[in-house]
Amino acid sequence: MHDQSRFGPEFVAAHRAAHGKRTPEQRQLTYDIAVDAAFESWRRWYDEQFAHLPAPQADELVRRLWQDEHFWPVTFELAAGAAIRSAGYTARYEKDYDGLTPDWSALTPEGELAFFVEVHTDQPSRETYGRIRAWKALERRIAGIPVNVVLALQGNGHVAPRPPDAGTAKKVAREIHARLLGSPTTTRIQACGYTFVVLADRLGPLPSENGLCAQFAAPSGVAGAVDAGRLVQAVDDKVSKYAKLAVRHDVPLIVAVGAHRFTRVDLSDLDDLLEGVATISFQFSPGDTFLGTKSVNLARPAQWKMPADLAGLLWLHNQPPFGATARPNPEGHRSMPPLLAGLTDAQPSTQQ
């Protein structure tokens, strides 16, 4: 284990200097996690996990960590290694076996191969990050308007609104600024093809959470149905790729899965799919005007059966300290090791 702090005060200062002057829509969404004091515990956790890896592997993962599309895959790969160690095994990252490199191989205290772990992250498309950055950029511009009101976008309910580009966002904010200061009692503002409404109740306009400045309840950019189906299809693909390797070495194959927060898929969604429970859920924020549709066959709800070559799943939680909960496969050809099967939101171990 290497005693090295990668994300201490020097990193925070350097990251802020390199990216802090960028406009909000140009920053990675991970910027706050990298620099804000509120996320110091996150950065300590990353330091602890990278310390378990050889320097070249750690360096490669660090290069990817703060990029939006890689942040959660890297986090879950580290969390899977922490789960392996918490069960009393030594975790080896991307060790080559017969030309294949499973994400993790677990070794017993005696140094014998115990099982393989592949990691999958369920996350939205790359375009989603751009939409969220654009809406957040408009939020920040409107937050500079010195009027204590809350604005929301008026939609037609049939299509998701497109966020404005940087130039349009400037024009929108200027128009809203002029209308709010010029007509303090206005309730509806049209700007660049968008219609904004001032939210109110029977007592009058709702007060902004930004103090004396305006607040924009922007669309989330991720509103819609929550579905674990895409995640389990990826698990099937992982098993197809690594099943023969596990058979050749006569060890269990385990897939660790986690979901980006934008997808809102959680362990209960996975359990419902395993049990064939008919459910339907959507994610949305107060600013969303379009949620989409989803069909559920109550007579024959979707159900997923773990492949027989899969010893079980590890669900990786997307809240610090990124613990794991096991879901063993009762019909698997090889059983999940008992110490791993007993994990329930495990706390990562600090031991090698």
Phi, psi and chi 1 to 4 in degrees:
 res  aa     phi    psi   chi1   chi2   chi3   chi4
   1 MET       -  131.0 -179.0  169.3  177.0      -
   2 HIS   -93.0  133.7  -55.9  -78.9      -      -
   3 ASP   -92.6   89.2 -175.7   14.1      -      -
   4 GLN  -147.3  128.9  179.4 -178.4   -0.2      -
   5 SER   -98.9  117.9  174.7      -      -      -
   6 ARG   -96.8  -22.9  -67.3  173.7  177.8  -90.1
   7 PHE  -124.8   38.4  -56.0  119.0      -      -
   8 GLY   -82.8 -163.6      -      -      -      -
   9 PRO   -56.5  -36.2  -26.0   35.2      -      -
  10 GLU   -65.5  -41.5  -69.9 -176.3    1.8      -
  11 PHE   -62.2  -46.8  162.4   80.5      -      -
  12 VAL   -58.3  -45.1  170.9      -      -      -
  13 ALA   -64.0  -42.0      -      -      -      -
  14 ALA   -67.3  -41.0      -      -      -      -
  15 HIS   -66.9  -40.5 -161.7   83.5      -      -
  16 ARG   -65.6  -39.3 -175.5  177.5  -77.8  118.2
  17 ALA   -66.7  -37.1      -      -      -      -
  18 ALA   -77.1  -33.3      -      -      -      -
  19 HIS  -122.0  -14.2  -54.9  -74.8      -      -
  20 GLY   -66.8  -25.9      -      -      -      -
  21 LYS   -83.6   -7.4  -66.5 -178.7 -179.4  178.9
  22 ARG   -70.9  153.5  -65.4 -177.4  178.6 -178.2
  23 THR   -68.0  155.1   59.4      -      -      -
  24 PRO   -53.9  -39.2  -27.8   35.5      -      -
  25 GLU   -72.0  -14.1   62.8  -90.0   18.5      -
  26 GLN   -94.2  -14.3  -68.4  175.8  -35.7      -
  27 ARG   -80.0  151.0  -68.8  178.9 -168.6  163.2
  28 GLN   -67.9  148.6  -63.1  -72.3  -46.0      -
  29 LEU   -67.9  -13.6  -63.6  171.5      -      -
  30 THR   -82.5   -1.1   60.7      -      -      -
  31 TYR   -56.0  -46.2  177.2   76.8      -      -
  32 ASP   -62.5  -39.8  -69.8  -15.2      -      -
  33 ILE   -63.6  -33.4  -61.9  174.9      -      -
  34 ALA   -75.4  -26.0      -      -      -      -
  35 VAL  -124.9  -25.9  -57.6      -      -      -
  36 ASP   -73.8  143.5  -80.3    7.2      -      -
  37 ALA   -62.0  -29.7      -      -      -      -
  38 ALA   -63.8  -20.1      -      -      -      -
  39 PHE  -105.6   17.3  -68.1   97.6      -      -
  40 GLU   -59.6  -36.6 -176.3  179.5   -1.5      -
  41 SER   -65.3  -33.9   61.9      -      -      -
  42 TRP   -61.4  -47.9  -70.4   51.3      -      -
  43 ARG   -64.9  -34.4  -63.7 -168.4  -67.8  -87.7
  44 ARG   -64.1  -39.4  -77.4 -160.0  -54.9  -91.9
  45 TRP   -62.6  -43.6 -176.5   85.2      -      -
  46 TYR   -62.6  -42.2  -72.2  113.6      -      -
  47 ASP   -56.5  -44.7  -94.4  -22.9      -      -
  48 GLU   -63.1  -40.5  -68.2  168.4    3.0      -
  49 GLN   -71.9  -43.1  -52.5  -43.1  -49.2      -
  50 PHE   -65.4  -26.3  -77.0  124.4      -      -
  51 ALA   -65.1  -19.7      -      -      -      -
  52 HIS   -83.5  -10.4  -71.9  -75.3      -      -
  53 LEU  -101.9  150.2  -64.3  175.4      -      -
  54 PRO   -58.6  146.4  -22.6   33.1      -      -
  55 ALA   -52.6  -45.0      -      -      -      -
  56 PRO   -61.5  -40.2  -24.0   35.2      -      -
  57 GLN   -68.7  -42.0  -68.9 -179.8  -32.9      -
  58 ALA   -62.1  -42.7      -      -      -      -
  59 ASP   -60.2  -41.5  -68.9  -16.5      -      -
  60 GLU   -65.5  -43.1  175.6   58.0   28.5      -
  61 LEU   -68.1  -37.4  -70.8  175.5      -      -
  62 VAL   -61.6  -38.1  167.1      -      -      -
  63 ARG   -62.6  -28.7  -80.1 -168.3  -73.0  -89.7
  64 ARG   -93.3  -22.3  -66.7  160.4   46.9 -163.2
  65 LEU   -53.8  -47.2  176.9   61.7      -      -
  66 TRP   -88.0    8.1  -56.7  111.9      -      -
  67 GLN   -88.9  133.1  -59.8  171.4   36.8      -
  68 ASP   -51.3  -46.6  -72.2  -21.9      -      -
  69 GLU   -73.3  -14.9   63.1  -89.3   27.3      -
  70 HIS  -109.9  -11.0  -65.6  -56.5      -      -
  71 PHE   -57.4  -51.4  177.4   79.5      -      -
  72 TRP   -75.3  -38.8  -76.7  108.0      -      -
  73 PRO   -57.5  -42.7  -30.2   38.0      -      -
  74 VAL   -65.1  -43.9  170.4      -      -      -
  75 THR   -58.0  -44.8  -62.3      -      -      -
  76 PHE   -72.7  -31.2  -72.4  137.3      -      -
  77 GLU   -63.7  -42.1  -73.0 -170.4   -3.0      -
  78 LEU   -65.8  -39.3  -63.8  173.7      -      -
  79 ALA   -65.3  -35.9      -      -      -      -
  80 ALA   -64.9  -41.1      -      -      -      -
  81 GLY   -62.2  -40.0      -      -      -      -
  82 ALA   -63.7  -38.9      -      -      -      -
  83 ALA   -64.8  -40.8      -      -      -      -
  84 ILE   -60.4  -45.9  -66.9  168.7      -      -
  85 ARG   -66.2  -36.3  -68.0 -169.3  -63.4  -87.2
  86 SER   -66.0  -22.1   72.7      -      -      -
  87 ALA   -88.8    2.9      -      -      -      -
  88 GLY    97.2   11.2      -      -      -      -
  89 TYR  -105.8  162.8  -62.6   90.6      -      -
  90 THR   -91.4  131.2  -62.9      -      -      -
  91 ALA  -102.5  127.6      -      -      -      -
  92 ARG  -115.9  126.4  -71.2  -71.2  177.8  -98.6
  93 TYR   -92.3  128.0 -177.0   64.0      -      -
  94 GLU    49.2   49.9  -69.6 -167.3  -18.8      -
  95 LYS   -82.8  136.7 -179.8  176.3  172.3   59.6
  96 ASP   -77.8  130.5 -174.2  -84.1      -      -
  97 TYR  -131.8  109.6  -68.9   89.0      -      -
  98 ASP    55.2   36.5  -49.0  -36.5      -      -
  99 GLY    86.6   -3.1      -      -      -      -
 100 LEU  -112.6  146.2  -72.1  174.9      -      -
 101 THR  -125.2   84.1   53.9      -      -      -
 102 PRO   -57.6  150.8   19.4  -30.1      -      -
 103 ASP   -55.3  -44.7  -69.7  -40.5      -      -
 104 TRP  -138.0  142.9  -67.1   97.2      -      -
 105 SER  -120.7  135.9   49.4      -      -      -
 106 ALA  -104.2  133.2      -      -      -      -
 107 LEU  -114.8  143.9  -53.0 -179.7      -      -
 108 THR   -72.0  168.0   66.8      -      -      -
 109 PRO   -56.8  -23.8  -28.0   36.6      -      -
 110 GLU   -85.5   -2.0  -65.7   74.4   30.6      -
 111 GLY    89.4   10.3      -      -      -      -
 112 GLU   -89.7  144.8  -63.3  178.5   -4.9      -
 113 LEU   -64.9  128.4  179.3   63.6      -      -
 114 ALA  -107.7  -40.7      -      -      -      -
 115 PHE  -170.7  164.5   53.7   87.5      -      -
 116 PHE  -106.5  147.3  -67.5  124.6      -      -
 117 VAL  -130.4  123.3  176.1      -      -      -
 118 GLU  -104.7  146.8  -96.2  -65.7  -66.3      -
 119 VAL  -117.4  135.7 -174.7      -      -      -
 120 HIS  -131.7  137.7  171.4   70.0      -      -
 121 THR  -114.2  122.9  -60.6      -      -      -
 122 ASP   -85.3  118.7 -174.9   52.9      -      -
 123 GLN  -146.3  161.3   60.8  179.6    0.6      -
 124 PRO   -74.1  174.6   28.0  -34.3      -      -
 125 SER   -69.8  161.7   66.3      -      -      -
 126 ARG   -60.6  -33.5  176.6  173.7  -71.5 -174.4
 127 GLU   -61.5  -28.0  -70.0   74.5   19.9      -
 128 THR   -59.4  -40.5  -61.1      -      -      -
 129 TYR   -62.7  -39.6  -59.5  105.5      -      -
 130 GLY   -64.0  -40.6      -      -      -      -
 131 ARG   -62.7  -44.3  -72.0 -162.1  -59.3  -89.1
 132 ILE   -65.6  -42.6  -67.0  173.1      -      -
 133 ARG   -60.5  -40.8  -80.9 -165.2  -68.0  -92.7
 134 ALA   -65.9  -43.7      -      -      -      -
 135 TRP   -65.6  -40.0  -74.8  123.8      -      -
 136 LYS   -64.9  -35.8  -76.6 -172.3  174.7  -64.3
 137 ALA   -63.3  -41.0      -      -      -      -
 138 LEU   -68.0  -37.4 -176.5   56.2      -      -
 139 GLU   -55.4  -46.3  -85.7 -172.8  -19.0      -
 140 ARG   -66.9  -37.4  -69.2 -173.8  175.8   99.2
 141 ARG   -65.8  -43.5  -68.4 -172.8 -176.5  -79.7
 142 ILE   -67.8  -30.0  -69.1  176.1      -      -
 143 ALA   -65.7  -11.3      -      -      -      -
 144 GLY   -90.0   -0.6      -      -      -      -
 145 ILE   -85.9  122.4  -59.0  173.1      -      -
 146 PRO   -79.7   60.3   31.0  -35.5      -      -
 147 VAL  -137.7  129.2 -179.8      -      -      -
 148 ASN   -84.3   74.4 -176.0   18.3      -      -
 149 VAL  -138.5  165.6  -63.9      -      -      -
 150 VAL  -115.1  129.4  178.7      -      -      -
 151 LEU  -111.6  146.7  -62.2  167.9      -      -
 152 ALA  -136.8  155.3      -      -      -      -
 153 LEU   -82.3  136.6 -161.9   63.3      -      -
 154 GLN   -91.6  120.2  178.9  178.1  -65.2      -
 155 GLY  -111.8  174.3      -      -      -      -
 156 ASN   -97.3   -3.0   59.8   23.0      -      -
 157 GLY    78.7   -2.4      -      -      -      -
 158 HIS  -115.0  -10.0  -59.6  -68.2      -      -
 159 VAL  -152.5  144.8   62.8      -      -      -
 160 ALA   -71.4  132.5      -      -      -      -
 161 PRO   -69.8  145.4   27.3  -34.5      -      -
 162 ARG   -89.8  135.1  -68.4 -175.4  177.3 -177.9
 163 PRO   -71.7  153.2   26.1  -33.9      -      -
 164 PRO   -75.6  152.6   29.1  -35.3      -      -
 165 ASP   -75.1  177.0   57.5   32.8      -      -
 166 ALA   -60.4  -43.4      -      -      -      -
 167 GLY   -65.4  -42.6      -      -      -      -
 168 THR   -66.6  -37.7  -56.9      -      -      -
 169 ALA   -60.2  -40.0      -      -      -      -
 170 LYS   -61.1  -45.7  -72.7 -177.8 -179.1  179.6
 171 LYS   -63.8  -42.0  -63.9  176.7 -177.4  176.7
 172 VAL   -60.5  -48.0  167.6      -      -      -
 173 ALA   -62.7  -38.6      -      -      -      -
 174 ARG   -63.2  -43.4  -90.8 -160.0  -51.9  -92.5
 175 GLU   -66.1  -42.5  179.8   62.7   23.8      -
 176 ILE   -64.2  -41.7  -67.8  175.0      -      -
 177 HIS   -58.1  -48.1 -175.4  -78.4      -      -
 178 ALA   -64.4  -41.6      -      -      -      -
 179 ARG   -69.8  -42.4  -73.0  -69.6  -54.3  -80.2
 180 LEU   -67.9  -39.2  -73.8  177.1      -      -
 181 LEU   -78.0  -32.9  -92.5   66.0      -      -
 182 GLY   -79.6  -31.3      -      -      -      -
 183 SER  -134.2   82.1  -56.0      -      -      -
 184 PRO   -57.7  -23.7  -23.8   34.6      -      -
 185 THR   -94.4    5.1   59.6      -      -      -
 186 THR   -61.8  145.7 -171.7      -      -      -
 187 THR  -116.9  -11.9   59.2      -      -      -
 188 ARG  -145.6  133.8 -179.4  172.6  -84.4   96.0
 189 ILE  -130.5  129.1  -60.5  170.5      -      -
 190 GLN  -106.2  131.7  -68.6 -174.2  -29.4      -
 191 ALA  -152.0  120.5      -      -      -      -
 192 CYS    54.0   37.4  -58.8      -      -      -
 193 GLY    89.0   -3.3      -      -      -      -
 194 TYR  -104.3  146.9  -63.2   94.3      -      -
 195 THR  -117.1  122.6  -59.5      -      -      -
 196 PHE  -110.6  141.4  -62.8   84.3      -      -
 197 VAL  -118.9  146.0  -66.1      -      -      -
 198 VAL   -87.6  117.6  176.2      -      -      -
 199 LEU   -73.2  139.8  -60.7 -175.5      -      -
 200 ALA  -151.2  161.0      -      -      -      -
 201 ASP  -122.5 -165.9   57.0   19.6      -      -
 202 ARG   -66.1  -17.1   61.8 -174.9 -180.0   84.1
 203 LEU   -92.4   -7.4  -60.3  177.2      -      -
 204 GLY   125.8 -169.7      -      -      -      -
 205 PRO   -58.0  141.1  -23.3   34.1      -      -
 206 LEU   -70.5  138.6  -62.9 -180.0      -      -
 207 PRO   -74.4  143.0   26.4  -33.6      -      -
 208 SER   -73.1  147.7  166.3      -      -      -
 209 GLU   -80.4   -3.0  -66.4 -177.5   -2.3      -
 210 ASN   -95.9   25.2  -66.7  -29.6      -      -
 211 GLY    72.3 -121.6      -      -      -      -
 212 LEU   -86.4    3.2  -61.8  177.9      -      -
 213 CYS  -109.7  161.0  -67.9      -      -      -
 214 ALA   -70.9  156.0      -      -      -      -
 215 GLN  -128.4  133.1  176.4 -172.9   -6.9      -
 216 PHE  -109.9  118.5  173.0   42.1      -      -
 217 ALA   -84.9   87.7      -      -      -      -
 218 ALA   -76.8  155.4      -      -      -      -
 219 PRO   -58.4  146.4  -24.5   35.0      -      -
 220 SER   -70.9  -28.2   66.8      -      -      -
 221 GLY    86.2   -6.2      -      -      -      -
 222 VAL  -132.9   16.0  -68.4      -      -      -
 223 ALA   -62.2  141.7      -      -      -      -
 224 GLY   150.0 -172.2      -      -      -      -
 225 ALA   -69.9  145.9      -      -      -      -
 226 VAL  -100.5  125.9  175.7      -      -      -
 227 ASP  -146.2  126.3 -172.5   -0.1      -      -
 228 ALA   -89.0    0.9      -      -      -      -
 229 GLY   -60.9  -40.5      -      -      -      -
 230 ARG   -64.2  -37.3  178.2  177.9   59.4 -172.1
 231 LEU   -64.4  -46.8 -177.4  149.0      -      -
 232 VAL   -72.4  -26.7  -62.7      -      -      -
 233 GLN   -63.8  -38.7  178.2   58.7   57.7      -
 234 ALA   -66.3  -34.8      -      -      -      -
 235 VAL   -63.0  -44.7  172.3      -      -      -
 236 ASP   -56.5  -42.0  -73.8  -24.7      -      -
 237 ASP   -64.5  -40.9  -65.6  -18.5      -      -
 238 LYS   -61.3  -44.9  -67.6  -81.0 -169.1 -177.2
 239 VAL   -63.6  -41.5  173.8      -      -      -
 240 SER   -60.1  -35.9  -65.0      -      -      -
 241 LYS   -76.9  -36.6 -178.5  175.3 -179.3  179.2
 242 TYR  -111.4   -1.0  -71.3   95.6      -      -
 243 ALA   -60.8  -45.0      -      -      -      -
 244 LYS   -64.5  -34.8  -70.3 -177.6  179.6  178.9
 245 LEU   -64.0  -42.5  179.7   66.2      -      -
 246 ALA   -65.2  -39.0      -      -      -      -
 247 VAL   -64.6  -43.3  169.9      -      -      -
 248 ARG   -60.8  -36.2 -155.9  151.1   50.2 -125.2
 249 HIS   -98.0    0.0  -70.6  -91.5      -      -
 250 ASP    54.6   49.7 -166.5   24.6      -      -
 251 VAL  -134.0  157.2  -64.4      -      -      -
 252 PRO   -67.3  149.6  -18.8   32.2      -      -
 253 LEU  -110.0  127.0  172.7   62.0      -      -
 254 ILE  -124.9  140.4  -66.0  150.6      -      -
 255 VAL  -113.6  126.0  177.2      -      -      -
 256 ALA   -97.5  128.6      -      -      -      -
 257 VAL  -125.8  144.4  -66.0      -      -      -
 258 GLY  -146.1  160.1      -      -      -      -
 259 ALA  -123.2  130.7      -      -      -      -
 260 HIS   -54.2  142.7 -167.6  -60.8      -      -
 261 ARG   -61.0  -26.2  -69.0 -174.3 -179.6 -175.1
 262 PHE   -65.5  -25.6  -70.8  169.6      -      -
 263 THR   -81.7  -24.2   71.7      -      -      -
 264 ARG    63.0   10.7  -69.7  -63.7 -167.8  -86.7
 265 VAL   -70.2  132.6  175.0      -      -      -
 266 ASP  -132.9 -177.1   59.9   23.7      -      -
 267 LEU   -61.4  -34.1 -177.8   55.7      -      -
 268 SER   -64.9  -35.0   65.4      -      -      -
 269 ASP   -65.2  -41.6  -62.1  -53.7      -      -
 270 LEU   -64.6  -44.4  175.8   62.1      -      -
 271 ASP   -62.7  -39.4  -74.4  -18.3      -      -
 272 ASP   -61.1  -39.9  -74.3  -14.5      -      -
 273 LEU   -69.0  -37.7 -161.5   54.9      -      -
 274 LEU   -65.9  -36.2  -75.7  167.3      -      -
 275 GLU   -92.4   -6.8  -63.2  166.7   10.7      -
 276 GLY    70.8   35.1      -      -      -      -
 277 VAL   -88.0  131.5  175.9      -      -      -
 278 ALA   -79.5  111.9      -      -      -      -
 279 THR  -136.8  159.7   62.3      -      -      -
 280 ILE  -146.2  131.2 -178.3  169.6      -      -
 281 SER  -146.5  152.5   59.3      -      -      -
 282 PHE  -129.7  152.4  -72.5   82.4      -      -
 283 GLN  -111.6  140.2   60.5  167.9  -40.4      -
 284 PHE  -165.0  164.7   55.6   91.0      -      -
 285 SER  -121.6  169.3   75.5      -      -      -
 286 PRO   -58.4  -22.9  -26.7   36.0      -      -
 287 GLY   -89.0   -2.9      -      -      -      -
 288 ASP   -79.9  135.6  -75.6  -49.1      -      -
 289 THR  -111.5   -6.5   60.7      -      -      -
 290 PHE  -142.9  127.4  176.5   77.6      -      -
 291 LEU  -111.4  -15.0  -58.0 -176.7      -      -
 292 GLY    82.4 -168.4      -      -      -      -
 293 THR  -135.2  160.0   59.8      -      -      -
 294 LYS  -152.7  137.3 -179.2 -178.9  179.1 -178.5
 295 SER  -106.8  138.4  -61.3      -      -      -
 296 VAL  -129.0  126.1  174.5      -      -      -
 297 ASN   -87.7  101.9 -173.8  -20.5      -      -
 298 LEU   -66.2  -25.1  -62.7  177.1      -      -
 299 ALA   -78.1  -34.8      -      -      -      -
 300 ARG  -134.7   74.9  -61.1 -175.6   62.7 -175.5
 301 PRO   -65.9  153.6   24.0  -33.7      -      -
 302 ALA   -62.9  140.9      -      -      -      -
 303 GLN  -143.3  142.7 -174.0  169.9   13.6      -
 304 TRP  -120.6  133.1  178.5   69.1      -      -
 305 LYS  -109.6  129.4 -176.2  177.1 -179.3 -179.5
 306 MET   -62.0  137.4  -68.4 -167.7 -155.6      -
 307 PRO   -60.5  147.5  -18.7   30.3      -      -
 308 ALA   -63.7  -25.2      -      -      -      -
 309 ASP   -80.2   -0.8  -72.8  -43.2      -      -
 310 LEU  -100.9  122.0  179.3   66.4      -      -
 311 ALA   -74.8  -22.0      -      -      -      -
 312 GLY   156.6  176.1      -      -      -      -
 313 LEU  -111.7  150.3  -63.8  173.3      -      -
 314 LEU  -114.1  118.0  -79.5 -179.1      -      -
 315 TRP   -86.5  124.4  177.3  -94.8      -      -
 316 LEU  -100.2  120.6  -57.0  171.3      -      -
 317 HIS   -77.6  142.4  -61.8  -85.7      -      -
 318 ASN   -97.8   28.2   59.7   13.6      -      -
 319 GLN  -122.0  140.9  -62.1  -80.5   -8.3      -
 320 PRO   -57.2  142.1  -22.2   33.3      -      -
 321 PRO   -91.1   32.1   34.1  -35.5      -      -
 322 PHE    56.3   51.2  -52.6  110.7      -      -
 323 GLY   -74.0 -178.1      -      -      -      -
 324 ALA  -131.8  146.7      -      -      -      -
 325 THR  -125.6  128.7  -62.2      -      -      -
 326 ALA   -86.7  144.8      -      -      -      -
 327 ARG  -130.6   86.6  -72.8  -67.2 -178.1  -97.0
 328 PRO   -63.9  152.8  -18.8   31.4      -      -
 329 ASN   -94.8  107.8 -177.7    3.8      -      -
 330 PRO   -65.2  -17.0   23.4  -32.2      -      -
 331 GLU  -112.8   17.5  -60.5 -179.6   15.1      -
 332 GLY   -74.3  148.8      -      -      -      -
 333 HIS   -63.2  -33.2  -67.6  -32.7      -      -
 334 ARG  -125.8  138.7  -68.5  171.9  179.9   78.0
 335 SER   -84.1  148.6  -62.0      -      -      -
 336 MET   -67.8  132.1 -179.2 -179.1  -77.3      -
 337 PRO   -52.7  137.7  -26.0   34.5      -      -
 338 PRO   -53.4  -41.3  -26.2   34.9      -      -
 339 LEU   -66.2  -30.0  -69.9  175.3      -      -
 340 LEU   -79.7  -40.9 -159.3   66.4      -      -
 341 ALA   -63.1  -23.0      -      -      -      -
 342 GLY   -85.6   -0.4      -      -      -      -
 343 LEU   -67.8  130.5  -68.0 -178.2      -      -
 344 THR  -137.1  100.1  -55.9      -      -      -
 345 ASP    48.4   53.3 -166.7   14.7      -      -
 346 ALA   -63.9  144.2      -      -      -      -
 347 GLN   -83.3  128.1  -60.9  -66.2  -43.9      -
 348 PRO   -57.9  139.6  -23.1   33.0      -      -
 349 SER   -84.6  151.9  170.2      -      -      -
 350 THR   -96.2    2.8   57.5      -      -      -
 351 GLN   -86.6  154.0  -62.4  178.8  -10.5      -
 352 GLN   -74.8      -  175.5   64.8   26.3      -
